[in-house]
Amino acid sequence: MIGQRYDTSGAHFAFTDRWGGVSAVPYEELNLGGAVGDDPEAVRSNRGRAAEALGLDPARVVWMNQVHGADVAEVEGPWGAGAVPSVDAIVTARRGLALAVLTADCVPVLLADPVAGVVGAAHAGRPGMVAGVVPAAVARMTELGARPERIVARTGPAVCGRCYEVPEAMRAEVAAVEPAAYAETSWGTPAVDVTAGVLAQLARLGVTDVEASGACTLESADHYSYRRDRTTGRLAGYVWLI
């Protein structure tokens, strides 16, 4: 259920795998995505199970309507009955409020400055990485008092550069914006490494406490992969401060 967890200086980060939930094929088992065609009751149950495993109140977990952009929303509490904003990063200075990001190949980026009491979560797919969603999230965190040199960053399971095949023209377009994302598949064709691009962006921003997951979603049977399966569930990354 919880594939990876990091706890440091009062900041908590966690990434799920696909097991331990109630969703049926093709979403088996722990699908946390509410917009992929799964039974809504199963998704609610899965979100409750994942929150319980992390010691969180499911009602205090904040989700996004992710659209592959670079917009950021500041969170002061659960959205309640209001519309969930269409953004790809959220930040908060509220302790005890968990921020969540959904992925199934894209890079989930979790950020925390425990000293300032500020956290952020970003959804960095190829379009979002190119658009600068991670720098945008860090910028909003600094507006709330965070400092890049204090930010702890963790990235979760994502499709790796050895597997993310793209047309040559697309690789060139991405590399023109972020050279670190230039990659080649294990079979010798053009590819993009979104995680490498995110890590390069964080380094330029002065974020040095960074760890990246070694799991490739396309290669791993323990993770959802849209590129591999098309109709599938979503993993989640969570970040919060106590």
Buried (B, 14 or more C-beta within 10 A) or exposed (E): BBBBBBEEEEBBBBBBBBBBBBBEEBBBBBBBBBEBEBEEEBBEBBBBBBBEBBEBEBEBBBBBBBBBBBBBBBBEEBBEEEEEBEBBBBBBBBEEBBBBBBBBBBBBBBBBBBBBBBBBBBBBBBBBBBBBBBBBBBBBBBEBEBBBEBBBBBBBBBBBBBBBBBEEEBBEBBBEEBEBBBBBBEEEEBBBBBBBBBBBBBEEBEBEBBBBBEBBBBBBEBBBBBBBBEEBBBBBBBBBBE
